[in-house]
Amino acid sequence: MAASTSRQPHEIPLPHSPPNPSKSGKKQSRKGKGKENISTPAAQVTADVSWDSLESETDWDWSYLTDPSASKVPPIFTKDGNYFFSLVGPSVKIHSVTTGQVVSTLTAPRCANNAATSDLLTAAILNPHNSFQLITGSLDGRLIVWDFVEAVLLQTIDVLQPIHHICAHKTWRDTVFVAASKPGKKTKATGADDNAVVFRVSLKLVENTSKSAEILPIGKTRFPTGLTISPSGTWLIATAGHKAYVAATASLAAGFTKYVSPERLTCLSFHPTEEYFATGDDKGNVRLWYCLNEPPPGNARGVEKKTQTTTLHWHAHAVSSIAFSSNGSYLLSGGEEAVLVIWQLHTGKKEFVPRVGAPINTVSVSKSDRGDEEYLLGLADATYLFVSSGNLKISRSYSRIKLDPVSSPEAASRHIRTSLAVHPLSSTVILPSSHPSSLQLYSPSSSKLVAELEVSPSNRVSRRDDKPIEPSYVEQTEVSLSGEWLATIDVRQADDGFRDEIYLKLWRWDAKSSRWSLNTRIDHPHGFYNVTCISFAPASKHILVTTGGDGTVKTWGLRSVKKKSGDVEEFWVARSIFTFRSEVPASATWSQDASLLAVLFGPYVALYDPVTNALLQTLVSTDGKAGKSVHFIGKEGCYLAVAGKHGVTLWDLVTQTVQWSYKALLSINEIVPHPETDSFAVFHISPNQEHKKTRVLVFRAASSIPHIARSVPFKLRGVVPYSLAKSLGHTFVCITDDWNVVLVGDNAKQGPEEGSMATGIISNAVAQKRTLFSDIFGKSAFIAVPDNSVFAGETQHTKLGKATADTFAAPAYLMPAFEHFFDHLIGGFLRPRPDDILAPVAHEDEDIDMDEEPADPMLVGVHRTRIVSQDEMDSFVTLFRNHSLDCPPTLPTTGNGHPPKSKISSVRHSASASASPKAGTKQSVLPLRVPASGSEVDATASSPVSLANGRKRKKSLG
């Protein structure tokens, strides 16, 4: 029944708020929390309030669920190719190439002298003289040298200028080349440093300081986009603006020679074997520069030249990163198109790896010690993809939470809502994905991305020219209380003659496959007007309510239809529709038992019976201002909170009166009720865009004075209660204004994740490569055997003295040269053997009694989980010899055609006359093992299966 035909509602005027107890007997204090109480007249409440004028609250605990940003620095591989380094904010994360897991995180202490500057890491290289050392540069002007094996910070060198790129070569010992911003020079348009200087920096320090012993400038450049040195160490190349800067390392005092590019350069890479380099520019061109073969000018400083180049063009937009393959035959490039292009340099042909999922930020080449080559792509959504160089297919990908790439400001302003929900059945958080038309499911317990749900299928192509393509957006997400149903609203703005597209989609959770499947799609549920709210009825009722800009409230129900085959099909259909006067509904909420439905219409709150749609009661705001949202508070459903722009009113539905009112100085962004108690949190945002801060006040139904006042150092796009915390405290999962996912609240501090601390790398921690042998016979038993197991009878020297132990306990970089202590160290291991324990030398003809060797050797010190016995190994030897495809070994024969008897292995080989090889045929002779018992074995005995000419021969029946 529509609301217009229901009984006349009782409009209850808003009574006066209860008097503030602080007014009785004394003047009200304006300090602390009391200044925001309800005594402030509504006319004096304005948003033009400085954040600093409010009392500072205690910061609430919070922690990132994802990395702060996607790195634009190409990852660096270790020399053996088992690990790679990625720069994330102020930290270096060390990933395993095989598993993708972070095994260690290196974070340097914040610089005390430059506390106001950013400690963002911008460059990293391996020390060319020590492959176990990593050198990083940051915007706070520091070079930091790490021993990443021991996770030890070795030294810090202050350059005192923001560092953007570094490079080094083995011919320059204890020296790095640095491209750093020149302070004091700002561009008028962006305010960023537009001038830079390339330095030669010595890694040796002035005594008792962190200053480098030598910093020599080489030349000035514009803002640098690349810095590299040739593999031969002959040339130093830098790119900045529209120029490539070239300097000969033999004469650095002569400065740079400038080679002009028609477009602004964005990236740089040097050929691994030949003397030329490649650049990418902002128009999608890849150029090969052969200027290094030209004779240098007499005075290179300040000279600008043009040179012959080879241009490779496919990209429609700026090239983000380029890299040569390890042998120099191919050049890789990537950019905004989300396509990896592989250029064959000798022929000019190209191949593609399309649709990698997001714009490509970085391209790196890895070659393991086994000779396998792979390409590592770093995407804009913080995903790493490995591409096999053999078949150009994606072999594996590693991602935690896919971040949203930077969208256009116009699109961001139109789509204020952020899809965010918690799914209790799978213990996952449903978040926006890197593409706005998709959602992702993230498990906080395992810190892994579970799945990605493409709500609106779309072509993930880049923009056309400079105009961005308007994609579909998932604006709202709602999960039912049972976790069985998911409702989404995805929209696409009108473009090029097409109308707006608005879809309501309902997804059902499949517990067997652990995935969401689309059940019902409803086109334009409220015509061409936006959907303002969606909400599932709690308990076991399958009812969904939607409110729209057309002024209607619609309820949707689940219908079951039995097919002829006997299967039951369930889908959602419209159940009812109603309006309230001429108001536009903004929000809807259900009581815990689903007996009441509250809908916010401007300044009115209408309470309905969801079964009959009868209007039961109407609550009216006295100030006549429209509200933003409405929420039931507590499990009993007797309190209703109505949030406005600058205030909260709590209604007691039992007594039909106002419980209390709260007037806020700051704008209210969100109200989040606690799912178990009668408390709720109010999130305030500062009107000043410069203040990246959010204020959180927690209220109880009994009082208008907040019992918790906290703040977090960022603005929020979306907030939902984190129901997976399983506690009575307040914990929320939030999306910040910078598209970071954080936990905020009482239980936000989670335990340290694996690899989040600086820990040493265990050399045998790398997963073993799968082999055909392991696929057939399973995991080898020898892998589990510790390397430090000691068998009985082996000589041990466990006490080598305190000096020897201290020498091995020190890090490798502190140890002296090995020749200085070789004799002393080896003397501690090799001790003279006493004469009285020397065994008498046996004569050649004398028989020696051999002690029988035990089947299971005894372990000393370390317990062995499983030991492979000799009998088991003999059975494997017999198995392989009997079923081998090779010919059996030939034995010398006597005059009668029989081989002589000798002491040979107890394993019998087939040497029957029928299987004898022909004369002149080459045969491979297997080594024979002499048994310890010394027994004679008859080699003429035939084995169960005879082999000849590399093929199995059936056993003779005669």
C-alpha positions, 0 to 999 in steps of 0.5 A, a space after each residue: 500500500 502506498 504511503 499516500 493511502 495510509 492512515 494520517 501520520 502523527 507529526 511530532 515536533 522536535 522538542 527542546 533539547 535537555 538542559 546542559 548540566 554544566 550550566 547549573 551553578 556556574 558558567 559553562 566552560 568552553 574548553 575541551 569537549 563541552 564547547 561542542 555541546 548542544 547549548 550552541 545555537 544552531 544559527 552560530 554553527 558554521 563550517 568556517 572554523 579553523 581546525 587548530 582552534 579545536 582541542 587536539 585529540 589522541 590519535 587513534 590506532 591505525 594500520 595500512 592494509 596495503 602499501 602506501 603507493 605503487 613504486 615507479 622505480 624499476 625493481 632490482 634483482 639479486 645476482 642469483 635472480 632469487 629475490 628482487 627489491 621494490 621501493 615502497 615509500 621509505 622502505 625497501 621490500 625484498 620479495 622472493 621471485 618464486 613465491 612473491 612473498 615479502 621476506 624482509 623489509 629494510 627501513 632506515 631511521 628518519 633523518 633528524 636534521 631534515 624532519 620536514 622533508 620526505 623520506 621517500 626512496 627514489 632510486 636503488 642499485 646493487 653495489 658493483 663491488 659487493 653484490 650483497 650490498 644495496 645502495 638507496 637514495 631518497 628525497 631527504 638527501 641521503 645515500 644509504 648502504 645496506 647489507 641486505 643478507 644480514 639486514 644491517 644498515 652499513 652507512 649513511 651519506 648525506 648529499 643534502 639535496 633531494 636524490 632522484 637517480 643513482 648509478 655506479 660501475 665497478 671501475 669506480 670503486 667506492 663511488 656513485 653518480 647521483 642526480 639531485 635537485 638543485 634547491 631554490 629553483 622552482 617552476 612557476 606552474 608546478 612549484 616543483 624543483 626543475 633544475 638538477 645537478 649530477 654529482 660524483 659522490 664518494 662512499 667514504 666518509 669524513 671521520 666521525 660524520 655522515 658527510 661524504 669525503 668528496 662530492 664533485 659536480 659534473 654538470 647541470 640538467 633539468 629535472 632528471 628522468 634517468 641516469 645510467 652508465 655504460 656497461 664498459 664504464 666509458 660513458 655517463 648518460 642523463 636524460 632531462 627535459 628535451 635533452 640527453 646529457 652525455 659525458 665521458 667518464 675519462 674526462 668528467 671535468 669537461 662536463 656534458 654534451 647535450 643532444 636535443 630530442 624533439 619530445 620530452 624524455 621520460 625514461 632511459 636504458 643503456 644497451 648491455 653489450 654495445 655503445 648506444 642507449 635508448 630513451 622513451 618520450 611523452 609522445 610514445 616514441 622509443 629512440 636509439 641514440 648512436 651519438 657515442 661513436 661521434 668524435 667529442 667536441 673540444 669543449 663539451 660544456 654547454 654544447 647542444 647538438 643533434 644526432 642520428 637516431 632510430 625511432 620505434 613508434 607504437 605507443 599512443 601515450 608516454 612511454 613509462 619504462 624501457 629495458 633491454 634483454 640480457 643479450 641486447 637483442 630485444 628492447 622492452 617498452 611499456 606505458 599507459 596502454 597496459 601493453 608490453 611491447 617487445 622490439 626485435 632490434 635487428 629486424 624492427 619487428 615487434 611482439 605484444 603482451 596485451 591487457 596486463 590489467 593496468 598501466 605499466 609503470 616499470 619494466 625489468 629483466 631477470 636472468 637466473 643462475 639457471 639461464 632462464 630469462 623473465 620480464 617483470 612488470 610493475 603495474 600502476 595498481 601495485 601488481 607485479 607480473 612475470 612474463 616468460 621470455 620464451 612464450 611471452 605469456 604471463 607466468 605468475 602475478 603477485 598483488 595484495 590490494 590493487 590500488 586505484 590508479 589516479 583518475 581524472 579530477 572531474 571523474 573523482 568529483 562526480 563519483 563521491 561514493 566509494 564501494 566498501 563492504 565486509 563479507 562475513 562468510 569468506 572473511 574478506 573485505 570487498 573493495 574497489 579494484 584498480 579499474 572502477 568497474 570491478 571489485 576485489 576481495 581481500 583477506 586481511 587474515 592472510 594478507 592476500 588478494 582472494 579474487 576480483 569481481 568484474 561488475 561491469 564488463 568493459 574494455 580496459 583501454 587507454 584514453 583517446 588522445 588527451 580526452 579520458 574515456 569515461 568508464 563504468 563506476 561501481 558506486 554502491 555495494 551492500 552485503 546482506 547480513 547472512 552474507 548470501 547476497 551482494 547488491 551493486 550499483 554501477 553507472 556510466 555517464 552519458 557520452 557521445 549521444 549515449 544515455 546514462 547507464 544505471 544497473 542494479 545487480 544482485 550476486 549470490 555467494 557460491 560456497 562450493 566455488 567460493 565466488 560470487 555469481 550474477 543472479 539478477 540484473 535490473 536496468 534503470 531501477 529508478 529510471 534515469 535518476 541515480 540510486 541514492 541508497 540500497 539496504 538489505 533487510 536483516 534477519 532471514 527476510 529476502 527484501 532489498 530497499 532502494 531509494 532514488 532521485 525520482 522520489 520513489 522508494 522501491 522494495 525488491 523480493 526474491 521469487 522462486 519458480 519451478 521449472 519443468 525439469 524440477 529445478 527451482 530458479 530464484 531471482 529478484 523482482 520488484 515488490 512495491 513502490 511508494 513515495 512521501 509527498 514530493 520529497 526525494 529520499 536520501 537514506 533508508 535503514 532497517 531495525 535489527 528484527 526487520 519490523 521497521 523501515 526508516 526512510 529519510 526524506 529531506 527534513 522528515 523521517 518516515 517509519 514504515 511497516 515493511 510488510 504492508 508499506 503502511 506509514 506508522 510515524 513521521 519525525 520532523 526536524 525543527 530547523 527545517 534542514 534536510 538530513 544526510 543519513 538515518 541509522 537505527 542504534 542498538 539491537 533493540 531498535 528503540 533509538 534512531 539517529 538522524 545526521 545532518 550537515 552539522 548535527 546529530 539528533 537521537 530519537 527514542 522511538 518508544 517515548 516518541 521524544 528526542 533523547 538528545 541533540 548534538 551540534 557540531 562545529 565541523 561537517 559530518 562526513 559519516 555515521 557508523 553504528 556499532 553492530 552489537 552495542 548502542 554506540 555509534 561513531 561520528 566522522 568529521 572532516 576539516 573544511 580546509 583542504 590543507 588539513 589531511 585529518 579526520 576527527 572521530 567522536 564515539 557516542 552512546 545512546 545515554 549521553 550527548 557527550 562523546 565518551 571517545 574522541 580520536 583523530 586520524 591523519 588522513 581524510 576518508 572516502 568510505 567507512 564501514 564497521 570491521 565486523 571481522 574483528 569480533 570484539 566490542 571495541 570500535 574498529 573500522 575499515 576505511 579508504 582514504 582520500 589517497 585510495 589507501 586501505 586502512 584499519 582504524 580503531 581499538 583493534 587496528 594494530 595487527 601483529 607484524 606480517 611475515 617479511 614486514 621486519 628487517 630480517 636476514 635472508 636464508 639462502 635455502 629459503 628459496 623454493 626448489 624448482 620442480 623437476 620430472 623426478 619429483 613429479 614422478 616420485 614425490 619430494 626428495 627425502 634429502 631436502 629435509 635433511 639439515 646441512 649441519 647433520 654430523 654422522 658418527 665417526 666424522 671428525 669434529 672440532 667444535 671448540 676452536 677458541 673464542 677468537 675464531 668464533 668471534 671472527 665468524 660471528 662478525 658481518 662480512 663487511 667487517 672482516 679483514 682480508 682472508 690472507 691475514 688470518 688464513 694460517 691461524 684459522 686453518 690451523 685451528 681446524 687441521 690438528 696433528 694426528 697423535 701417533 698412538 691412534 694411527 692404525 697399523 698399515 696393512 700389507 698388500 697380501 694381508 686380509 683385513 677384517 672389515 666391520 659391518 656397516 650399520 644400515 642406519 647411520 647414527 646422527 649426532 646433535 641434530 635429529 633427522 626426520 627421515 633417513 634413506 637406507 642403503 637397501 632403499 637406494 639399492 632398490 632404486 638402482 635396480 628399478 632404474 637399471 631394469 627399466 632404463 632405455 639404454 643398452 645394458 653394459 657388456 662384460 668380457 667373455 671367456 672362450 666358452 661364451 660365459 663372462 668370468 666371475 668377479 667381485 661385482 655389484 650385487 645387482 644382477 645385469 642381463 647378459 644372455 646370449 640372445 641379448 648380446 650386442 653385435 660386434 662393432 656396436 658402441 656400448 656405454 659401460 655403467 660403473 660397477 660397485 664392489 659390495 662391502 661384504 666382498 661376496 662373489 656374484 654370478 654375472 651370468 644370471 639373467 634379469 627379469 627384463 632383457 634390453 637390447 638396442 635401447 628397447 624393451 624385449 619380452 622375456 623368453 618363454 623358453 
